[in-house]
C-alpha cells in the first residue's frame, strides 16, 4: 500500500498534465523511434533500436509511478486548516534566532516544492522541524551546517 500524498488543486493538476504529456506526446514519439530503428534492418546490431527500447522502458516506469502517485493523491482544502500549528499548506513566517533574518515559507508535498516560490517540502529538514509547532515556538532544525534555531512568528493559510 502506498502512502497518501496531499496536494493543492494546482499541484495535482500539474501532475495530471505531466502524465497526459507522457502518454500523448512522449509515448508515441518513442514508438515512432522504435519503428524507424526496426525498419533499418538487423535488430541484434542496431544501437538505435536498443536505445529506443530502453527509453520506452524508462518512460513506462515513470508513467506507472506517476499514475500511482496520482491514485494516492488527495486534495487539501486550505480553508479548513487549523492555523494554531504548522501543518501542510501552512504559510509560516520564521525568524532565525541567531541572526534575526526572517523568511516566509509555505509547506507543501514533496512534488510541489519550489524554493523560488518559497514552497518547501514537509519532508525537508526545515519542513519536518516546523511541523506541529505553534506560533512563538522555537524549532531546532538540523541542517548540513549544524543545528539552527528558528522562531515561528506567524502561521496563516
C-alpha positions in Angstrom: 0.0 0.0 0.0 1.4 3.4 -1.0 1.1 6.3 1.4 -1.3 9.1 0.7 0.1 12.3 -0.6 -1.7 15.7 -0.1 -1.6 18.3 -2.8 -3.1 21.6 -3.6 -5.6 21.5 -6.6 -2.9 23.4 -8.6 -0.2 20.8 -7.7 -2.4 17.8 -8.6 -3.4 19.4 -11.9 0.3 19.8 -12.7 0.9 16.1 -12.1 -2.1 15.1 -14.2 -0.8 17.4 -17.0 2.6 15.8 -16.8 1.1 12.3 -17.1 -1.1 13.4 -20.0 2.0 14.7 -21.8 3.9 11.5 -21.2 1.1 9.4 -22.6 0.1 11.5 -25.6 3.4 13.0 -26.7 6.4 11.1 -25.4 4.9 7.6 -25.7 4.0 7.9 -29.4 7.4 9.6 -30.1 9.3 6.6 -28.7 7.1 4.2 -30.6 8.0 6.0 -33.8 11.7 5.8 -32.9 11.4 2.1 -32.4 9.5 1.6 -35.7 12.2 3.6 -37.6 15.0 1.7 -36.0 13.2 -1.6 -36.8 13.0 -0.6 -40.4 16.7 -0.3 -40.6 17.3 -4.0 -40.5 19.2 -6.4 -38.2 18.0 -5.7 -34.6 20.8 -7.6 -33.0 23.3 -4.9 -34.0 21.0 -1.9 -34.0 22.0 0.6 -31.3 19.2 3.0 -32.2 16.7 0.2 -31.6 18.3 -0.7 -28.2 18.3 2.9 -27.1 14.7 3.5 -28.1 13.5 0.3 -26.3 15.4 1.4 -23.2 13.9 4.9 -23.4 10.4 3.2 -23.7 11.0 1.1 -20.6 12.1 4.2 -18.6 9.1 6.2 -19.8 6.7 3.3 -18.9 8.2 3.1 -15.5 7.8 6.9 -15.0 4.2 6.7 -16.2 3.4 3.8 -13.8 5.0 5.7 -10.8 3.1 8.9 -11.6 -0.2 7.0 -12.0 0.4 5.5 -8.6 1.2 8.9 -7.1 -2.0 10.4 -8.6 -4.1 7.5 -7.5 -2.9 8.1 -3.9 -3.3 11.9 -4.1 -5.7 13.8 -2.0 -6.6 17.5 -2.4 -6.4 19.6 0.7 -8.8 22.4 1.3 -6.6 25.1 2.9 -9.7 27.0 4.1 -10.3 24.3 6.7 -6.8 24.0 8.0 -6.0 24.8 11.6 -3.7 27.8 11.8 -2.8 27.3 15.5 0.0 25.0 14.5 2.2 24.3 11.4 0.7 21.8 9.0 1.0 21.0 5.3 -0.1 24.1 3.3 0.6 26.4 6.2 2.2 29.7 5.4 4.9 30.2 8.0 6.9 33.2 8.9 10.1 32.2 10.8 13.0 34.1 12.3 16.5 32.8 12.6 17.2 33.2 16.3 21.0 33.7 15.8 20.9 36.5 13.1 17.3 37.8 13.2 16.7 37.0 9.5 13.1 36.4 8.6 11.8 34.0 6.0 8.4 33.1 4.7 7.6 29.6 3.5 4.6 27.5 2.5 4.8 23.9 3.5 3.8 21.6 0.6 4.1 18.0 -0.6 7.5 16.9 -1.8 6.4 17.0 -5.5 5.2 20.6 -5.2 8.3 22.0 -3.5 9.8 25.1 -5.3 12.2 27.2 -3.4 11.9 30.0 -5.9 8.2 30.3 -4.8 9.1 29.8 -1.1 7.4 26.4 -1.2 9.3 23.9 0.9 8.6 20.2 1.3 7.3 18.8 4.5 9.9 16.1 4.0 12.8 18.7 4.0 14.8 19.2 7.3 13.1 22.7 7.8 9.7 21.4 6.9 10.0 18.4 9.3 11.3 20.7 12.0 8.4 23.1 11.7 5.5 20.6 11.6 3.3 20.7 14.6 4.9 23.8 16.1 2.8 26.7 17.3 3.4 30.5 17.0 6.1 31.6 19.4 7.7 28.1 19.5 11.4 27.7 18.8 12.2 24.9 16.3 15.7 23.3 16.5 16.4 22.2 12.9 19.4 20.1 12.0 21.0 21.4 8.7 24.2 20.4 7.0 25.9 23.3 8.8 24.6 22.3 12.2 21.6 22.9 14.4 19.8 26.1 13.7 17.1 27.7 15.9 14.0 29.3 14.2 11.2 31.1 16.0 7.7 30.7 14.4 6.5 34.3 14.3 3.3 33.8 12.2 1.2 30.9 10.9 -1.5 31.5 8.2 -3.3 29.9 5.3 
